[in-house]
């Protein structure tokens, strides 16, 4: 009588842990977003907005494009 093992997840390149760690580092590096270059005036405006939100207990949303 034959017993089926069922569906097993197969991960390519996961046979060697070092290789899997290296691939994960490459994927993480591709997902990084470069830090924006801000002028002094922009940094001051952000700082003022954060301080004001802290004192008034309001939420602040910052979108980087």
N, C-alpha and C positions, 0 to 999 in steps of 0.2 A: 504494500500500500504506500502510495506516494503522499508526502506531507508538504504542502506549499508553505513557504516562509512568509507569504503575503507581500504587500508592497513595502519596499524599503526605500528610504530617501537616499539618493545618490548625489554626492557632492564631488564634482570634478576637482581635481588637484588637492583634495583633502587627505590624501594618503600620507603625506609627510607634514607634520605640524609646522615645521619651519616655513615650508612653501605656503601653507594656508595663512600664516601670520604675515608673510611678505605680501601676499595678494590683498589681505585686509588693509595693510598700510597704503598700498597703491590706491585702493578704492577710497579710503579716507582722505587721501591727498587730493583726489579728483573732486571731492565734495567741498573742499575748503573755499571760502569766499575771501577775496583779498580785502584787506583793511582799506577803507576809503581815505583819501587825502583831504583833510579838512583845513580850512583857513582858521586863523585865530578868531575871527569874528563868528564863524560857524560853531567853533568849540565853545565860545562864550555864550552863544544863544542856547545851545544844548544844555550847558551847565545851568543857566538861568531857568530854563524850562523845568529841569529836574528838581532844582531847589524849590521853585514855586509849587510844583506838584507834591513835593514832600510836605510842605507847610499846609497845603490845602487838602491833603489826603486824596488827591485825584490820580487816576491812572494816566500814564503817558504811553503813547504808541510811536515808535520810531521805525520808519520804513526806509530801507536802503535799496536804491535802484542803480 
